[in-house]
Amino acid sequence: MENFDYDLQSVQETRNLARQAKQAQAELAKFTSEQIDKIIQNMVKVAEENAVSLARLAVEETGFGKVEDKTFKNQLASTELYQFIKPMQTVGVINDDRVNKVVEIAEPVGLLMGIIPSTNPTSTTIYKSIIAIKSRNGIVFSPHPSALKCTLQAARLMNGAAVAAGAPANIIGCISKPSMSATNELMKCDEVDMIIATGGTAMVKAAYSAGKPALGVGPGNVPAYIERTANIQKAVKNIITSKTFDNGTICASEQAVIVEECIRDQVVEEFKRQGGYFMTPAETDKVAQKLFVRGHAMNAKFVGRSAAAIAESAGITIPAGTKVLLGEQQGVGQGHPLSYEKLTTVLAFYTVKDWEEACDVCIKLLKNGGVGHSLSIHTENPEMAMKFSEKPVFRILVNTPSTHGGVGVSTGLAPAFTLGCGTWGGSATSDNVTPMHLINRKRVAYGIKDCTENTAPASSTCVAQSSNSGAISEDQIMNVVNEVIALLKKRGDN
């Protein structure tokens, strides 16, 4: 009976949140660029002020990652994001094509549903709140139950900051009694116009099947290829920096290292020197048994954990100061557990003969759960980087930590915590999601071609009104002239 009552309360709360946010969004849609910018500035200010406390709350509640790195993510989701999106035109006329006489006007999508993961709860909530408001949308969040407190706090802070700067009340909401019934209700309720989903594969698929527009992301089983011309010391440093950032909780983090035989020994020694521990086959099996449940599903107890914590739980002894655990794998898929996504401080390690075999391994890894997401390559050969641009991913990250590169910290990509995987990965977009994905474009189009009936027979080509007559060939002109002469002759005969 208690569960039944809880579900009823949860669904009712969700309906109330959706109605309130929808009403608020109708008001926000009338705001000017200046009003929107003032609201976002205050949201950024409040996010900065609470970056540490929110990070601490997330680590305490979920057990995932590190406070200092989650603090950095909260700052990326606010201050860095704001600098990137500030110049974006999301209100009124956003493009005026004088040549083709088409004017584009931005209109908000409406009310968004934001699905929040347990791995990056506060940063994703801040990020989605800001891009929603920038595009004059309301948003209601469905938090992961294991990250409820921190997600709810982040949403309340963002709503409070927005309202204090002039936004309508309840423009940002968050379910406080999460349940599958509530999530399903929010996905399918009439008030929600679009779903922006970051989370597990099942949740993202559910979002796409809700019968309305959705932006979702797939998993990232990111291969990191160290090519023979690479700066090995720098490559290893980048990979360790990335994999230990928040203990590997970002889906753009490396999952497997692929090296060529000719540099294998140097790479292995460099990893050992910088804090990598190569496990024996027996130790690799022990760790794999801890990491996965129900086949290849990641055990939540080991998401975002340090190498020391994982080793202790698996009953293996590692040197003090070890940062990442590496396990050699001879293949991909069934029987090779480390070839799957591991959002923690464990890497698979592959040795290949040459770049062509590296290609083959990378593609197999991506098809094993990361198609469309990201690939990392370390090389001093620009041609090799372009060869790997042919792989089935939409982010090819060159000579950079893939975590930082994928979310736009160390690259020119848009700062984002929703990384689209394109149609290859089952996503509606291949981009890092920005406010520009959350607007509708209304177009005012003027006639630029004369298609009146008296100009020529209906079968002839319309004649352009513009001065750009060079676009019509002499043959086309003669065809029109001949048709007109023929028509005149026919009228004369009659």
Secondary structure, DSSP 4 states (H G I P E B T S, - for coil): -HHHHHHHHHHHHHHHHHHHHHHHHHHHTT--HHHHHHHHHHHHHHHHHTHHHHHHHHHHHH--S-HHHHHHHHHIIIIIHHHHHTT---SEEEEEETTTTEEEEEEE--EEEEE--SSSHHHHHHHHHHHHHHTT-EEEEE--GGGHHHHHHHHHHHHHHHHHTTPPTTSEEE-SS--HHHHHHHHHSTT--EEEE-S-HHHHHHHHTSSS-EEE-----EEEEE-TTS-HHHHHHHHHHHHHGGGG-STTSEEEEEEEGGGHHHHHHHHHHHTEEE--HHHHHHHHHHHEETTTEEPGGGTT--HHHHHHHHT----TT--EEEEE-SSSBTTBGGGS---SSEEEEEEESSHHHHHHHHHHHHHTTTTEEEEEEE-S-HHHHHHHTTSSEEEEEESS-HHHHHTTSSSSSPP-S-B--TGGGT-S-SSBP-GGGGEEEEEEE---EE--TTTS-TTSPPEE-SS-GGGS-HHHHHHHHHHHHHHHHHHHH-
